[in-house]
Every structure is written in C-alpha cells, then in structure tokens.
Amino acid sequence: MAVMAKRHPTTLRTSKQDIASAKLAPRTPQTEASAFRLAFADDEFLTSEDTRGIRFQLEYLKPEFTLRERGINSTVVLFGGARIPEPGKDAWAAKNEVQRKNLQAASRYYDEARRFAQLASATAKSLDNKDFVVVTGGGPGVMEAGNRGATDVGAPSIGFNVVLPHEQAPNVYVTPELSFNFHYFATRKIHFLMRARAVAVFPGGFGTLDEFFETLTLIQTGRMDRVPLLLFGKEFWGKVLHLEALAEAGTISPGDLDLFSVVDTADEGWDIVRAFYHLPQIDEVLRGD
C-alpha cells in the first residue's frame, strides 16, 4: 500500500466515509443512475476524455506523495533493453539465430547494470537511502538487473512500470512499496528525471533511444540541470548512433557531444558520477553471485 501523508484531524466527514455511506443507499432508479455517483468514486467519469487532465495530475501526485514521504531526494536512473537476458539464461525475445547470438552476447550488460546499481545503492545506503536511490522502468532485462543490484546491497529501489498491451508484471527485485504503475508515458518520464542525479543508458531499443534523447534534449536546452549521462556499450552505440554527423552538419553544436559519456563498465561509469559529485569511494560492494 502506498505511503501517504497523514490525514489532519477534522470534524468533517471524510470522502471514504461518504463512499461507504453511499453504497448503503436504497436501490432506486435515482440512486442507480450514474449522475448520483460521487464524482471521485465514479470510474466512468474519472476515465472519460474530459477528465484526462485530472488523471495526469493524479498520476503525478501518487508517486510524488510516496517518494516525498520516504524522504527520497534524488535518484540514479537506469534505462535499457527489456530483452537483454541474464548471463546463462535464454534469450527469450530472439526471433532468429542472429538475434539470439547478439542478445546472449549483450547479456554482459545485465551484469554491468547490476554492478552499477550496487555502487549507486551502496552510496545511497551511506546517505540513509535518501539520495542516489536506483530507479528503473520496473520490467525485465536491464531494469531487473538495476533493481537486483540494489537488493544485493540491502537497499531499496524504485520501479516505474507502464501499462502495455501485452501482460507485464514488475520484476521481483523492485521494493514493493516503491513499485508504481503508469498509464501515461508523459507523467512516468517526469518522475524518471525530476530527481535524477545520474542517468545510465544501456543497450536497448526504441524506448531506450527515446529516453536517452529526451534526457539529452532537456540538458542541451537547459530545461534540466546537467547530470552525468552515461551510454554503456561503446561497440553497440558506435553502430547505432553517429551523432558526430549532426555536429558536422551544424544541426547541433560541437560541444553538445560532451553532454554525455560513453563507457563500457560499471566501475568506469560510477567513477564519472563519483567525480562529478565528489562522492567517497565505495569499497564494500558485491561482485554478483
């Protein structure tokens, strides 16, 4: 159950009490009509096109209240592919042998994401789990590795799931009280970045690219403070992205290429974060199972 701010004492009846009382009303044509339902207890009204703005606000407020109540001030965000398997496990998403071979090779990034999350979470533990708390999209692959790394060192972690057409459940390593579900990608993206002190982007697909470019754009345009933005996988991103072409074409400034760093290992990436914030060296971190 989500942690919400304590209700202030009041002599007025609460909304919960009135919802319960309304259910006890005699069944008549009037009480059975949708117009009679309390507005905040009327699913048909709350999911209508006209109340979309209210739903945006609710999706923003629910995680905000919970994270604020937990005293979580800042996060370390891990983005990356849901299809990347744990080393030694089946590449379940492969559609052919070429994909299977490549996904199995990419499984090393599962370990790097797990290790990076261990380093971030060990730092968070030293700060009473108020800062540098790991957050992922809550799903499998790289996201699972991130939440798992936090669990390895006994730290909480956040999962921001989103409802998809196919069935998806949060991975088992997300802290249950910090496992959220979103309808709107927009409000989910706000929560990903509003507390971010570092963003780590591992190999992935369209969603990962979207998250990387959105973060990069916000930093480039000054809409977000500059934070360490890490691309994990020099070989992978070297094939996928050729951003130097944008600088050569003049559509970005040459200095924009310095807004992110390309790394291969968790320790290399965390050293960039640690130097950026002058954090102490973390020694007591696991190396995995």
N, C-alpha and C positions, 0 to 999 in steps of 0.2 A: 504494500500500500504506500502511495506517495506520502512523503512527509510534508505537511502543510503548516503554515503559521498558525499558532494557537488562536482560537477564537476569543475575542474580548468578551467579558461578562456583559450581558444585556438583559433587560427586562422584556424585550420584544421577542415574539415568536421567531424561530429560525425557519429558513427555507426547508430544511429537512423535516421539521415538524409538520409544516403545511403540506409537503408532498405526501407524508404518511396520512394526514387527515383527509386529503382529497381522495385518496384511494378508498376511504370508508364511506364516501357519499353514496346515497341510494342510486341504483342504476335506473336512469330515466333517459328519455330522448335528449334532454338538455345536457345531462352530465356525461353522456356517451359521445356527444358531439366534440369534434376536435377543437372548436372555439373555446370550450370550457377548460381545456387542459392548461395548467400553469405553464407559462411560456418557457421557463427554464427546465421543465420536465417533459417537454413536448418534442420528441425526436423528429417528427415530421417537420416541425417549424425550424428546429435547430439545424437540420440538414438541407434546408431549402436554399435555392440560389440567392435569395435576398439576404440571408444571414451569413454569407460567406465571410464577410469582414469580421463578424463575431467569432467565427471558427478560427480564423487566423489569430485573433487575439488570444483565444483560449489555448491554442497550441503553443503560442509563445509563453503564456503565463504559467502553465502547469510545470514544465521543466524548470523555468526560472525560479518559481517559488521553492521547488525541491532543492535545487542546487544552492540557492541562497541560504536556505535553512541548514544545509550541510556545511555551509561556510566555504564552499569551493570557489576560489577566486580566479584561478587560472588553470588552463589545460594544455596538454600536448596531444595534438590531433594526428591520428594515423589513418591515411587513405590508402586504398589498394584493392587489388582484384579479389573478388569472392571466389574465383575459380582456381586460385593457386592452392595446391594441396600441401598438407603437412608432409615433410620428407618421409618416404616409405609408404605413404597412403596412395590410394587410387586417384588418378586424375579424372574424377567423375564427370567433369564438364567437357572432356575432349570429344570432338566429333569425328576425328580421324587420327591416324597414327602420327602424323606430323604434329598435330596439336598435343597429343599425349606425350610425345617426346619433349616438346618445348615446355609444357606445364610441369612435367616432372623435373626438368632442369631448373625451372623457376621456383621450385619448392624451397630452394635455399633462402629465398626472400621471406618465407614463413619464419625460418629461424632468425633471420636478421630483424624482422619486425618484432618477434618475441623478445629478443635481446634488447632492442631499442626501448621497448616498453618496460623491461626490467630496470634499465638505467633510469628512465624517467620516473618510474614508480618508486624506486629506492630514494630518489631525490624527494619525491612527494611525501614519502613516509617521514623523512627527516624534517619536513615542514608541516607535520601534523595532518597530512593529506588535505591541505588547503590550496596548494599550488602545484602546478605541473602534473595534474591528475590526467591519466590517459583516457582519451575518448576515441571511440571508433564508431563505424556505422552499425555495429552490433551483429553483423552477419558472420558467414564463414570466411575461410581463406585468410588473407592478411588481417582482416578485422578480428577474427578469432585469435590469431597469434598475438595481436596487441592486447586484448583483454586477458589472454592467458599469461602474458608476461607480467602483468600487474598482479595476477593471482599468485604467480611464482614467488613473489617477494612479500605476499601478505598485504597488498594494497588494494583499495577499491578502484574500480574503473567504470566508465560510463559507456552505454550503448545507445546510439540514436538510430533505431530501426525506422524503416519506412514501409508502408503497406504496398506490396507489389502484386501483380496479377497472379503470380504463382505463389504457392504457400511458402512462407519463410518464418522461422522462429529465431529469437535471439540465441547466439551461441551461449554455451553453458558457463562461460567464464565471466560474463557481464555481471556486475554486482546487481542482484535483483532489485534493490531499492533505487537503482540508478539506470534501470532498463526502460527506455521510453519508446513510444511508437508514434509515428507522424503520418498524417495524411498529405500534408503539403511539403513538397521538397523545399519551398522557399523558407518556411519557418525552421525547418531542420538545418538548412545552411546557415541561418543566422546563429543558431545555437552552436554549430560547429566552430564558428570563427569569433564570436563575441568575447570569448575568454581565452582564445588561443595565444599561447606564448611561443609555440613552435608548431610547424606543420610538416609532417613526413609523408611523402608520396611514394608509394611502392608501385611496381608494375601492375597495370590494370587495364581496363577497357574504357568505354565511352564515359562512364560515370566518374572514373578516376581522373580522366582528362578534364572533364567538366569541373571537378573540384579543384584541380591544380590551376587551371586557367582563371577560375573565378577568384581564387586566393591571390594569384599573381596580378590580376587586374586591379583588385582592391588596393594592393600595396603600391602598384605603379601609379595609380591615380590619387594616392594619398587618402583614400577612404578608410584605410586600415593602417595602423602603425606597422612599421617594418618589423618582422619577426623572422627567425631562421626558417627558410622554406627549403626543404631538402628533397631532392629527387634521388631515390635509391635505384641504382642499376645503370651504370654508365653504358654498358653494351645495349641494354634494352632501349633506353631513352635515346641513345645515339642513332638507333634505327628508326624510331618512331617520330622524333622531333628534330627539326633543323631550324631552330629559331634564329640562327645566325643569318639566315636568308631574309628574315624580317628586318634585321639591323642593316643589312646590305641594301635592301630596298628602300630604307628610310622610313618604314612604317612604325618602327619603334626606335628609341634612342639606343646607341651602342651600350650605354651604361645600364639599360634595362636588363641586359643579360647577367648582370651582377646581383639581381634581386633574388636569385636562387642559387643553390649549390648542388652539384651532382656528386654523390658519394656511392660507395659500394658496401660499406659495413656499418653496423650499428654503432660501434665504438667511434668510427670516423665521424658519423653524423652527430652523435651525442657530444663529441668534443667541440663541434661548432656551436651547439646550443650552450654548452657549459661556458665556453669562452665569451659568448655574446652576453650572458647574464652574470658572469663572474661567479659561477657556482663552484662549490668544493668538489674535489674528486670523490667519486663513489667507488668504494672498494668491495663492499660486501654484497656483490651481485651474483646470482646464479648463472651458470653457463648452459642451462637447459637440462633435460632429463638424461 
